[in-house]
Amino acid sequence: MLKFPGMRPTAEVVGILNKSVRRQQIVGILKQEHAGDVLTLIASDPRMPHMMVNAASMPFELRQQLQVH
């Protein structure tokens, strides 16, 4: 039983301890919201948090397609 039944518990993801065996890839939209090499990945699954992706870690072909240098 919850201490405050009218409120939903909330939290923030601060780290991932173990990889999921069910999820090998994440489908979503990449957005470049600020200048620089960091993109935001917005997953199609609303349960997943928004993720920051360093463009330097992406495959060269994908960086070319997104025009990120």
N, C-alpha and C positions, 0 to 999 in steps of 0.2 A: 504494500500500500504506500502511495506517495505521501510525503509530508504536506505538499501543496497540490491537491488533486486538480485544481483549475488551471495549473500551469504545466507546460511541456518542458521536459529537461532539454537543455541545449549544451553543446560542446564545440570545441574546435580541434581539428586534426593537427597534431604537432609532430607526428612522426609515424612511420610504418615499420612494425617489428618484423613481420613475415610477409613474403609475397603470397598472393592468392593463387592457388592452383587452378581456380576457375577463370581467372581473368589474365589473359596473356597480352591483351591490347585494349586501348581505350579509344572509342570513336567519339569525335567531337569537332569543334570549330576552333581554329587557331586565329587569334586576333592580336594585332600589334597595336596596343593602346598607347604606348609611349615610345619615343625615339630610343633606339638602342637595340641590343641583341636579345632582349627578353620578350617572349610572346606569352600570351595567356591562352591556355587550353581550356575551353568550356566543354565539358563532357556532355554527351547526349543523355546520359543517365543522370537524372537530377539528384541522386543520392551521392554522387561523386563531387568533391570540392573542385573549385577552379584551381588550375595548376599553372605554375610559372615554368616555362620551358626556355632553356638557353639555346639560342639559334645555332651556336657553335657546336652543340651536341647532336644536331640534326644531320641526316644524310645530305650530301652536297646537292643532289638532284632536287630534293625538296626545298632546300634553301633557294636554289635558282628559280624554282616555280613560284615561290612566295616572294621573290625579289627582296630577300633579307640579306644584307651583307655585313 
